[in-house]
Amino acid sequence: MSVSADLADRVSEALGALYRHPNQTLLAWYRYAIYDALVVDHCQASYAARAWIDVLSVQHVLFCWQPYADMGWPVAWAQPTDLLGLAERSLQGLVDPAVVQRQITRAAALADVIGERATSAQYPAWCVFEAALRALQSAWIAHTHDATPAAHNGGAAGAGGLDDASWYAAIAIAGSRPRAYGDPRTRTAHSDRASTAADAAAQLRWTFFWEWWLREAVPQASLIARSSAVL
């Protein structure tokens, strides 16, 4: 998939940084450099491309929500699939932005009141909801062509200044936060040995997600946005 030269440079730079990082994670600096390369011309199609990255990221990890849903999340409450579907329809120009903004406000309130703390064992699954909420916010921005955040985010949002949908999606599919970002752990030698395999598996899923994100999601999002703009 062809992308602009600047965006291709940012993706190449990010891939190199991913492989050089000791934990093979994609730092926010590189993700936001890619977002900046997308919206450099500040046209609606560029904001749409930024939003489609979020939508594709949530689609990629949506299955990770099921364990949380099985714990009893009420079907009458907003589901990640609801937020994601609304984001897609918004990007297609099929929804009134005022309707989207009301849903963002309701979903953000749910996240504030009901959302899991980062220390919770259910936090990775909950991150699917957080990612879907941010995808909806990005779609609202693209639709209204307004870079002002749509609503205040509470809960786990803003951990370390990392608040994009893809960050939450990566946590969801890895099943844990990167150890560098977690709370300090006090372990015995036995607990270190027991955690090694699980940590390695989570790290591998984390790295695979960012490889997919850079190699597939970013170019695909750019292509979808350009194709939609032509229609």
Secondary structure, DSSP 8 states (H G I E B T S, - for coil): ----HHHHHHHHHHHHHHHHSTT----HHHHHHHHHHHTTT--HHHHHHHHHHHHHHHHHHGGGGHHHHHTT--TTS--HHHHHHHHHHHHTT-S-HHHHHHHHHHHHHHHHHH---TTSTTHHHHHHHHHHHHHHHHHHHHHHT--S-SS---TTTTBTTB--HHHHHHHHHHTS--GGGS------HHHHHHHHHHHHHHHHHHHHHHHHIIIIIHHHHHHHHHHHHH-
